[in-house]
Amino acid sequence: MTEVNLDNVRQQLTALNLKADKMRFVTVSAMDEETLESCTTTEGECFYNSYMNVIYGKGDRYVLGYRCDEEVVDHAIIRKGDKYYDPTLQAEEGDFKEYQYAVMTEFTVFDMMKHAKSNKDFPPDVDYIFSKAGKFKNVIDVERLKK
């Protein structure tokens, strides 16, 4: 697994007006090759790929948050059962290493599509979540946004 300093990650998330102490950190694992082959994996398109993979049943949930690296990166992944996967990054890297991910929110296929409809048919992304901050105040520090 890629090692990161979670204190540093929490500081970065807090600087982005997030409630880092309220966010769940999960481990993103590698999918088996057969499942990965059947996934949408357009390079550099994690939001679209995750959206399509949930629509076509490759994942149960569309997950928005931040990939934990030296610098946090807004990113979308999928959840299947109790496991989290990143078909986009896994297809790009080839030699995929598990990593930590900070979850902002998870959507069922119905909720994901409902939010996409109100987002000009684009999959919900982190900017979209911030535009609806009041509905996500469990992880967004709405008071800090007002400053």
C-alpha positions in Angstrom: 0.0 0.0 0.0 1.1 3.5 -0.7 2.1 5.1 2.6 0.9 8.6 3.3 1.0 10.8 6.4 -2.7 11.0 7.4 -2.1 14.0 9.6 -0.8 15.8 6.6 -3.8 14.6 4.5 -6.2 15.8 7.3 -4.6 19.3 7.2 -5.0 19.5 3.5 -8.6 18.4 3.6 -9.3 21.0 6.4 -7.6 23.7 4.2 -10.2 22.7 1.5 -13.0 23.6 4.0 -13.7 19.9 4.8 -14.4 18.4 8.1 -11.5 15.9 7.9 -12.3 14.4 11.3 -15.8 13.5 10.0 -14.5 11.8 6.8 -14.1 8.1 6.5 -10.7 6.8 5.2 -10.9 3.6 3.2 -8.4 1.4 1.4 -8.8 1.2 -2.3 -8.0 -2.3 -3.6 -7.2 -3.9 -6.9 -10.0 -5.5 -8.9 -9.5 -8.9 -10.4 -8.4 -8.6 -14.1 -11.6 -10.1 -15.5 -13.8 -7.5 -13.8 -11.4 -4.7 -14.7 -11.5 -5.8 -18.4 -15.3 -5.3 -18.3 -15.2 -1.8 -16.7 -15.2 1.6 -18.4 -11.6 2.9 -17.9 -11.1 6.0 -20.1 -7.8 7.5 -19.1 -8.0 10.5 -16.9 -11.8 10.3 -16.6 -12.5 8.9 -13.1 -15.8 10.7 -12.6 -17.2 9.5 -16.0 -15.8 6.0 -15.5 -17.1 5.5 -12.0 -20.5 6.8 -13.1 -20.7 4.4 -16.0 -19.4 1.5 -14.0 -22.2 2.0 -11.4 -24.8 2.4 -14.1 -23.7 -0.9 -15.7 -23.6 -2.8 -12.3 -19.8 -3.0 -11.9 -20.1 -1.2 -8.6 -22.9 -0.6 -6.1 -22.0 2.9 -5.2 -20.4 6.0 -6.8 -18.0 7.3 -4.3 -16.7 10.9 -4.3 -13.8 12.2 -2.3 -10.0 12.5 -2.3 -7.2 10.2 -3.3 -4.7 10.5 -0.4 -1.2 11.1 -1.8 1.4 13.7 -1.0 -1.2 16.2 -2.3 -4.8 15.1 -2.0 -6.6 14.8 -5.4 -10.3 15.0 -5.9 -11.4 11.7 -7.4 -14.3 9.3 -8.0 -14.1 5.5 -7.3 -16.7 2.7 -6.9 -17.7 0.5 -4.1 -18.8 -3.1 -4.6 -20.0 -4.8 -1.4 -17.6 -3.7 1.3 -14.6 -3.1 -1.1 -13.5 0.0 -2.8 -12.1 0.0 -6.3 -10.5 2.5 -8.8 -10.7 1.0 -12.2 -9.5 4.2 -13.8 -6.2 4.3 -11.9 -5.8 0.6 -12.0 -6.1 0.5 -15.8 -3.7 3.4 -16.2 -1.0 2.1 -13.8 -0.9 -1.6 -14.6 1.1 -2.2 -11.3 -1.7 -1.0 -9.0 -0.9 -0.4 -5.4 -3.6 -0.1 -2.7 -4.0 3.4 -1.4 -6.0 5.4 1.2 -9.1 7.4 0.1 -11.0 10.1 2.0 -14.8 9.6 1.4 -17.0 12.7 1.1 -20.1 10.9 0.0 -21.5 7.8 -1.7 -24.4 7.6 -4.1 -26.6 4.7 -5.2 -27.3 4.5 -8.9 -30.6 6.3 -8.5 -29.2 9.2 -6.4 -26.1 9.5 -8.7 -28.4 9.8 -11.8 -30.7 12.3 -10.0 -27.6 14.5 -9.1 -26.3 14.2 -12.6 -29.6 15.4 -14.0 -29.3 18.6 -11.9 -25.6 18.9 -12.9 -26.3 19.3 -16.7 -26.0 15.6 -17.2 -22.5 15.5 -15.8 -21.6 12.9 -13.1 -21.5 14.6 -9.7 -17.9 15.7 -8.8 -16.4 17.5 -5.9 -17.2 21.0 -7.2 -20.8 19.9 -7.6 -20.9 18.7 -3.9 -19.4 22.1 -2.8 -22.2 23.9 -4.8 -24.7 21.9 -2.7 -22.7 22.4 0.6 -25.7 22.8 2.8 -26.8 19.2 1.9 -23.3 17.9 2.7 -22.6 19.8 5.9 -21.6 16.5 7.6 -18.3 16.7 5.7 -18.2 20.3 4.4 -17.4 23.1 6.9 -20.1 25.5 5.7 -19.1 28.2 8.2 -15.6 28.3 6.9 -16.9 28.6 3.3 -18.8 31.8 4.3 -15.6 33.6 5.3 
